Amino acid sequence: MFERQWVVEHDAMGVRVLQPDGAQQAIGWGEMLIVAIETNDSGPWGADVWWVFEDGLARVAYPQGAAGDAGMLEVLQARLPGFNDAMVIEAMGCTDNARFVCWTRATLASGDQM
């Protein structure tokens, strides 16, 4: 299974992704501006759901089903105030090429902190 060749990890600093070719990507919680889910029409034979984290300059992405993916949704919900669960539900039902923004830094209320 292609997705299991990817590894996603998180800690107090942020999210790290290890790609099958050995390349690593990382993004800090404090730098994160957008969390999105991108879907495509390659399923069920391809990785058709991707989690994407953006900081304005770079993207960190991994396919749903990556090693370490179990529990990431709960981490995102706990760490990112205003995380939009409705977008996750909508994305999981999509079989087209689409992008669902689940959280942006702009969704933080003025007094919230990460």
N, C-alpha and C positions, 0 to 999 in steps of 0.2 A: 504494500500500500504506500503510494507516493507520499501522502501526508505525514506518515509516521517517520519519514526520513528527516523531517524538520523537528527542531526542539525549541520550545518557548519556555523561558524562565522569568520569574519576577522576584523582586526583593524590595527593600525600602527605598532603593535608589531609582528603580525603573523596570523596564522590560528589555530582555535580551532574546535574540533569535539566532540560532545556529542553523545555517542552511546546509543542505545535503553536500554541497561542494566544500564545506568547511568554513566558508565566509561567515562572519558574525555581524550582526546589526544590534544597536542598542539605542534606547531613548529613555531619558529621565522623566519621571513623573512631572517635575517642575517645568520641563521644556515642552511637554506634550500640549499641542493645540487642538488636535482633532483625533477622534477615534471613529473609524468607519468600518463597515462591512462592505466588501465588493463581491458581487456575485457574477457568474458568467454562465454561459449555456453549454459548458463542457461536461456536465454531469450526465449520467453517473460514472462515466469513465475517467473524467479528469477532476482536478481539484476545483470545485465550482463555488466555494465560499472561502473568502480570504479576510482576515482581520488586518486592519491597516492603522498604524499610528503615525501621525505627522507632527513635525515641529516647525514647519514653515520652510525648512531647507531640505529636509530628507524625509524619507518614508521607511518605516520598519513594517514588514508584513510577514504573515505566515498563514498557511492554510488551516482551516478548521480540521481538527483531527490530528494535529501535530502532537508529538510527545510533549506532555506538559500542558496541553490545552484544557484538559478537564479541570474545572475550577477557575479558569481565567475569567469567565463571565462574572462570577461572584466577586472576584478581586476587583474588577473594573467597577462593578456596582458599588462596592464599599469605598473605593479610593476616589471616585470621580463623581462628586455631587451633581445631580441633574442628569445622570446617565439615563438615556431614553430607551427603556425596555421595549416600547412599542416598535422602534426601528429594528431591534433585534428580531422580534417576532415577524415583522414584515419581510426582512431579509431572508429568514429561514424558509419562507414560503415562496421565494422568488426563484425562477429558473431562467431568467433573462440576464443580460448584461446590465447591471445596475449598481448604484452606490447608495448606501444608507448611512447617513451621519448619525452616530449614536451619542456623541458627546463633542462639544467644543468648549474651549476655555471660556468663551463668551457666555456659556450657560451657567457659569459660576455666579452666584449672587455676590454683591460687593463685599460682604463680610465672610464668605466661605473661604476656607483655606484647604489645600491638599496636604 
